[in-house]
Amino acid sequence: MSDDFAYSDNWASNWAPIYEKFNSIRGRVAEADVTAAFLERYCSGGSALELGIGDGRVAVPLSERGVIVEGIDNSDTMLKLLGKRTDLVKAWKGDMANFSTEQRYNLVYCAYNTLMVLVTREAQISCLRSAAEALHDEGTLVLELLMPVIDGFVGGQKTTTTLVDHENTFVTTDIHDPLNQNLVSTLLWFSGTSVRRLPYRVRYVYHQELDTMAECVGLKLAERWGDWTGGEFTEGSKRHISVYRRAGS
Ligand SMILES: C[S@@+](CC[C@H](N)C(=O)[O-])C[C@H]1O[C@@H](n2cnc3c(N)ncnc32)[C@H](O)[C@@H]1O
């Protein structure tokens, strides 16, 4: 399998030129303010660390609310996009699967399914361990993850039309690797006469497995929401916002 599927600078150089447009079409740019308002509740007047900070979609509005925001990303390309956008947010190149920092934060967060870019269970747990160590004693970890939809696969594969508007068609192809809970996917983005091919690989994780992984590193679920506006988490939820604190705090 080509390395294009792994999240690396290869991945980022594919996505970076279209990242903001893509997020805007998917409603993720419009959602950034409500996401920052949600996160501010856990770090008002304090500090926050974003894992996989990207172009600062969430970090920038959070920093504009007076929070000291820092971030980690493993892509120079994404860090350059962030640097062009703000000098309020300090970010460094690193692997969120295994990082350590002297600084302790009121909030560590990982939005937009980014934990799933770590494609093994071990890497995901190691990330949660690093995040837990970076928290103040009373600190909070917030994770946003989609609810996996593992239906409709025939022979281990499926193709889904995820968006059609007057200008764009998004078609996603997924190959399922159930032993590793991996999806090896490609987004095909048709627009006018052009088509972009955007490969990626993720490890999906259900909310209860996430709670167990968090418990392995001394964290306990405190709250779970269905979206950033604080909507209820139900069996119809397409994603969850999960809030963890140190067990016993
Ligand atoms: C889906 S984007 C999310 C960006 C941002 N958090 C947001 O909500 O818009 C995932 C980001 O994680 C970064 N990334 C992927 N693997 C990483 C790793 N192992 N360590 C740190 N950052 C990583 C990518 O470069 C990318 O910027």
PDBQT file of the ligand as one rigid body, heavy atoms in Angstrom, charges set to zero:
ROOT
HETATM    1  C1  LIG A 301      -8.114  16.256  10.097  1.00  0.00    +0.000 C 
HETATM    2  S1  LIG A 301      -6.803  17.398  10.310  1.00  0.00    +0.000 S 
HETATM    3  C2  LIG A 301      -7.467  18.355  11.662  1.00  0.00    +0.000 C 
HETATM    4  C3  LIG A 301      -6.837  19.724  11.823  1.00  0.00    +0.000 C 
HETATM    5  C4  LIG A 301      -7.430  20.569  12.951  1.00  0.00    +0.000 C 
HETATM    6  N1  LIG A 301      -7.345  19.875  14.224  1.00  0.00    +0.000 N 
HETATM    7  C5  LIG A 301      -8.890  20.916  12.692  1.00  0.00    +0.000 C 
HETATM    8  O1  LIG A 301      -9.744  20.574  13.521  1.00  0.00    +0.000 OA
HETATM    9  O2  LIG A 301      -9.172  21.546  11.660  1.00  0.00    +0.000 OA
HETATM   10  C6  LIG A 301      -5.576  16.376  11.087  1.00  0.00    +0.000 C 
HETATM   11  C7  LIG A 301      -4.263  17.116  11.409  1.00  0.00    +0.000 C 
HETATM   12  O3  LIG A 301      -3.449  16.228  12.185  1.00  0.00    +0.000 OA
HETATM   13  C8  LIG A 301      -2.114  16.295  11.702  1.00  0.00    +0.000 C 
HETATM   14  N2  LIG A 301      -1.464  15.014  12.047  1.00  0.00    +0.000 N 
HETATM   15  C9  LIG A 301      -1.621  13.801  11.465  1.00  0.00    +0.000 A 
HETATM   16  N3  LIG A 301      -0.909  12.867  12.090  1.00  0.00    +0.000 NA
HETATM   17  C10 LIG A 301      -0.263  13.486  13.110  1.00  0.00    +0.000 A 
HETATM   18  C11 LIG A 301       0.636  13.045  14.121  1.00  0.00    +0.000 A 
HETATM   19  N4  LIG A 301       1.015  11.756  14.207  1.00  0.00    +0.000 N 
HETATM   20  N5  LIG A 301       1.100  13.950  14.997  1.00  0.00    +0.000 NA
HETATM   21  C12 LIG A 301       0.730  15.258  14.924  1.00  0.00    +0.000 A 
HETATM   22  N6  LIG A 301      -0.122  15.742  13.975  1.00  0.00    +0.000 NA
HETATM   23  C13 LIG A 301      -0.617  14.855  13.084  1.00  0.00    +0.000 A 
HETATM   24  C14 LIG A 301      -2.239  16.556  10.209  1.00  0.00    +0.000 C 
HETATM   25  O4  LIG A 301      -1.056  17.123   9.659  1.00  0.00    +0.000 OA
HETATM   26  C15 LIG A 301      -3.435  17.523  10.202  1.00  0.00    +0.000 C 
HETATM   27  O5  LIG A 301      -3.012  18.853  10.349  1.00  0.00    +0.000 OA
ENDROOT
TORSDOF 0
